[in-house]
Every structure is written in C-alpha cells, then in structure tokens.
Amino acid sequence: MSTSTRIPTPLRGHDSARRGLLFLTATGLSWGTTGAAADLVYRLGDMGPAAVSFWRHLGGLVLLGAFTVLRPRRGGRPTGATGRQGLGPLRTPPRRLGLLIAIGVGMAVFQTAYFAAVEATGVAVATIVTLGSGPVLTALGGRALLAERVGGAGAAAMAGALLGLGVLVGANAEGVVRPSGVALGLLSAGGYAAVTLLSRSAGRGSDAVAPAALTLWSFGVGAAVLFPLAWLEGLLPQGEGLWPTAGVLLYMALFTTALAYPLYFAGTARVCAATASVMMLLEPATAALLAVAFLGERLTAATATGTALLLASIVGLALAESRRRTG
C-alpha cells in the first residue's frame, strides 16, 4: 500500500470508536430484551427463573464455545487451538481455577435473581433496580476490597442511587412495586458486582484470563450450579407452549448471549469505561419501553422519578471515573 492511500492514525482511531459505540448500542438493545423474553417464557411455558437461567447459560456456553474454537485466526488455525484467546483457562493453576468458579457462581446468582425479580415485580422495575444498583455496589466493593478511590462525586452518585431506590419502593402505591422483587433485584445487583470485581482480578497479572475464555468459564460453571435447581423447578416447558418457549430460549442464548457478549467486549475495547457505562443505559431504557408498550406494565410518576435518579447515579459514577483516570 502506498503512503498516499494509508488511513491517517486519528481517522482510524475515530472509526474504531465509532464501531465501538455501534457494538455497545447493539449490545444494550439486545440485553434490554432479556427481561421481556423471560416474561414470555413464564407465560408460554410455565417455567421458573432457575430453569430459564440454566438454559441461557447452557445455550450461551455451547454457542460461544463453538465460536471460540472454530473462529479462524491470522495463522489459519482455530483460535481455540492455542494461545490466550482460546480455552487456556482449562489449564489454569488452582488459584485461578477457584477464582473462575467463584465468578461462575456469581454469574448464576446475578442472572437467576434477575429472572426471579422479573417474575416477582415485572420487567421494568426488576431491570432498573438491578442495573441501577449494580454499578453502585461495584463501586462500594471496589472501595472495600480493592482500596479503589470513590471521591466526592462517586459518593454523591451513590447517595442518588439510594434516593432513587427509596422513591421507587416507598413512593409507589401498594402492589405497583413489590418489595420481594426489589430484594431479588438487589441480590442480582450484588451478583453483578461480585462478577465485575472478581473478573478484574482474573484479568490482571501474568496469568490473566482472556475475556472470551472468562465468559466461557462463567457460563459453564453457572450451568453446572443451576442444573439441580432447574431440574427441581421443571427443566422443560409445559403444555402446548413447548416450541414457542424453545424459540424464545434459543433467542436468549443466541442473540442476548452468544452475539451480545462478544460485541460488548469488542465495544468496551474501543471506548473508555465511562462511555461504555453510559452507553449501557440503553439496556434498562429498552427493557422499560418494552414492558410498558407490550407487556402492560405501568410506569407511574414515582417509578419514573426513581428510575431517573438511579440512572443519573450511573452517569455520575461514569463521569467521576473518567475524571479520575484523566486527572
């Protein structure tokens, strides 16, 4: 290639960031449909949250595993044959193996508690509580366990999140927001925070685990943990809804897992962490829109106010993180 036809470096960087935003947009929209898909499974197949979570874990594991093993790399061999981007963690030292198992358990708690929250209090509230509280609990955990600095802006964002939860739960009429669903959403957020913090540890050091392999371990361990619970709950759809339910579960495994996770990792590699955090607000926004427009859920003034406070807290945390890294 001649010098005159090369793409200038700033232009290449701009194009990469633009693709990152596109990838994160697709991921946020896809993940925003997960709660609505779970609600459809409950209605069509009379399945429980553990079974829904198990099939999503197992389907994601199979599809992501096939993609990882078969994807060609520059040398012509499959990515899974050798190297850090393949299945190297299967030969992980015991210290890393325990960490990966803990991440898988956290992933199982995160997703199953979220699906249970959807069943208990609806898609919109469950998604907003989980995703609004998750970054706040992550920041608190980072401060307590990793000595990460929060700062005044981060503390204000956490206070805003607590206020948002208070408005969401306390200002709504009885029956609009169920406390049990909020508690499950907070449990899910705790699982999310644990996965995030443990993944940071797994991704550091000379024996760091690649994101693709980390995801495979997470879904593999999660599926193993969830299988007994799903078996007791009822592993297969009931009645005449077998095939429609199977179709929705396949959608969850393919689009919200096997395609969304690689897009998320590719997107976060191209933009800063603050931008990624703000972009992922598409997920609760999409979930709330689908819940109100198609599932018949109510969006009260208290719910809207609490939602705005929770999501604003994420923006505040993202901006505080951005200033901390560039300061």
N, C-alpha and C positions, 0 to 999 in steps of 0.2 A: 504494500500500500504506500502510495506516495505521501510526502509530508502535507501536501495541499489538501488531501482528502481525509486526513485524520480529524476526528471529532475533538474539539478543544476539551481539556480536562474539566473546566467549570460546567460546560454543557453536559458532559457525561454525568457529572455529579447531580445536576439538576434533573436529568432524565431518570437517574436512579431513584432520587427522592420522590419523583412523580409516580414511578412504578410502585414504590413502597406505599404511598398513600392509596393507590388503586388496590393493592393487595390487602391493606388493612380495611379499606371500605368493604371489599367483598367478604372479608372475614367477619367484620362486625354485623353486616346484614345477615350472613349465614348463621352466626351464633345467635342472633336475635330471634331466629325462628325456632330455636331448640325447645323453648318452653311451650310454644303453641303446638309443636309436633308431639311433645309428651302428653299434652292435654288431649290431643286427638287419639293417641294410643289408649288413654284411660277410657275414652268414650267408645272407641271401636272394639277394643279387645279385652277390656276389663282386666288389665294388668296393673301391677303395683310399681312403685318407684324403683325398688331394688331390681326387678326384672328389666325394666326399661333401661336402667343404668348398666346392667350386665350386658345386654345386647349391644348397647352403644360402645362399651369398652371392647367387647369381643369383635364386633364388626370393624371398629377402628383399628384394632390390633392386626387383624387379617389383611385389611386393605393397605394400611401403612407399611406393614411388613413386606407385602408383595412389592409395593412401590420402592421401598428401600433396597431390597435385594436385587430387583430387576432393572432399576434405573441405571443406564449406562453412564460411565464417566469418561473423561478425556482419553484415557488409555485404552478404552474399548471394553474393559471388563466391568461387570456389575459393581455398583457402589458397595454392595454388601460383601464383596469378596474379601477386601482388606481395607484397612485404614480407619481413621477416626470417625468418618461419616457413616460407617456401616454398623455392624452389630457387635462392635468391640466390647461393649459393657457386659456381654455374656461371659467374658473372661476377666471380669472386674475383680480386683482384690477384695477381701472380706469387708474392709472399711467402706468401700464404695458400694458393695452389694447391699449392706444394711441400709445405707442412705437411699438407694434406689427403691428398696422395698418400702421404706417409710414414705417416700414420695408417692408410690403407687397406692398405699393405704390412704394417704391424704387426698389423692385424686378420687378414690372411691367415695370418701366421705363428702367431698366437695360436690360431686355430681349427684349422688343419691339423695343427699339432704336437699339439694336444689329441686330435684324432681318431686320429692315429698312436699316441699314448700309450695310448689305449683299445685299439687293435689289439694293442699290444705287451704290456701288463701288466694289462688289464682295466679295467672302468668305474670301480669303486670307488677303486682306487689312483690311476688317472690323474686323476680328478676331485679327489680330496683333495690330491694333490701340486700340481696346477695352482692350485686355488683357495686352498690354504693358503699357497703361496709367493708368489702374485701380489701381495697387499697388502704383504707384507714387501719384495719387490723394488721395489714402487712407492714405499714409504717411503724406501728407500735411494736410489732415483733422485731423489726429491724433495729429499733432503738434498744429494746430489752436484750436481744440475743446477739446482735452483731455490732452494738455500740454505734449504730448509724445516727447521724445528727438529724433532728427533726426541725428545730428552729421555730421562730415565732409564726411564720406563715404556715408551716405544717401543723402547728398546734391549733391555729385558728381554723384550718381546714377540718381537723378532727372534731373541734367543737361544733362546726357547722354540720358535720355528718351526724353527730349525736342529736343536735337540734332537729335535723330532718327526720330522723327515726322517731323522735318524740312526737313530732307533728303528725307523721304518717300513722302512728299507732294511737295516739291519745286524742287527736282532733277529729277522727272519723267516727261516724255513728257505729253503734254495735252491729257486728256482722259484716261490715264492709271490709275490714282488715282483721283477720283472725290472729290472735297472739301466738297460737301454736305454729302458724305458718311463718310469722316473723321470726320466732325462735329457730325454726328449721332453716330459714334464710340466713340467720346469723351463724348457725352451725356450718352451713355451706360456705359462708364467707371465711370462717375460721379454717376450713379445709383448704380453701383457695390461698389464704395467707401462708399456711404451712407448706403447701406445694411450692409457692413462689420462693419462700425463704430457703427451703431445702434445695430447690433447683439452683439457686445462686451458689450454694456450697458445692453442689455436684458439678457445676460448670467452671469451677476455679481450680487452679493448681496444674501440675504437670500431667496428672491423670484425669483431666477434666473430661466429662461426658458430653458428647455432641448432642445438640438439641433433638435431632431426629431419633437417635438411639434412646435418649431420655424419655421421649414421648412413647416409644415402643415399650419400654420398661414400665412406664406409668400405667398404660392400658393393660399390659399383660398381668401385672400384679393386681390391678384393680379388678379385672375379670375373675381372677382366681379367688379373691376375697369375697366378691359379690355372688359367686355361683351358689353357695349353700343358702344364702338369704333369698336369692331369686328362685331357687328350687322350692323352698318352703312357701314362698309367696305365690307361686304359679308361674312356671317358666314360659309357657306358651299362651298365645291369645285364646280366648274362649269364644264359643258360639260361631256365628256366621261372619264375624269380623276377622277371621284368620288372615286372609290375603290382603285386605286393605291395611291391617295392622302391620303385616310383614313389609308392605310397601313403605309405610311411614318409618319403620325401624331401619329399613335399608337407606332411606333418605338421610336419616340421622347419622348413620355410620359413614355414608359416602360423602355427603355434602357438608355436614356440620362437623365432621371429624377428619376423614382421610384427606379431603381437599382443603378444609379450613385451616388445619394446624400447619401444614407446610406453607400456606400463604401467609399465615401470621408470622412464622419465623422469618420468612423472606422479607416481609414488610418491616418488622422491627429491626432487621439488619440494615435497612436503608434510611431510616429516620431516627431522630433522637427519641429517648424514652418518654419525654414529656409529650411530644407529638403523638406517639403511639398510645399513651394513656388517654389523651383527649379523643383521638380517633375512635377508640373502642367504646366511647359513649354511644356510638351507633347501635350497639347491642341492646342496652335497656330501652333506648328510644324505639327501636324496631319492635321489641317484644311488647311494649306498652301499646303501640299503634295497632299491632295485630290483635292484641287482647280486646281492645275497645271496639275495633272495627268489625272483627269476625267472630269473637268468642263471647260477646255480650257482656263483658266486664265493665263496671262503672268507673269512671275517672272523676272523682269528687275534687272539690277545691282543696281539701286537706291533703289528698293524695298528690295532687299536682304540686302543692307547695312543698310538701316533704320531699318529693322527687327532685324538685329544683334545688333544694338545699343539699341533698345527697350528691347530686351530680356536680353541683358547684364545688363541693368539697374535693372531688376528684380533680377538677380543673385547678383548684388551689394547690393541691399536692403536686400536680404535674409542673406547675409554674415554679413552685418552691424548689423542686428537684432540678429544674432547668437552671435556675439562678445559682443553685449550689454547685452545679457541675461547671458552669461557665465563669463563676466568680473567682 
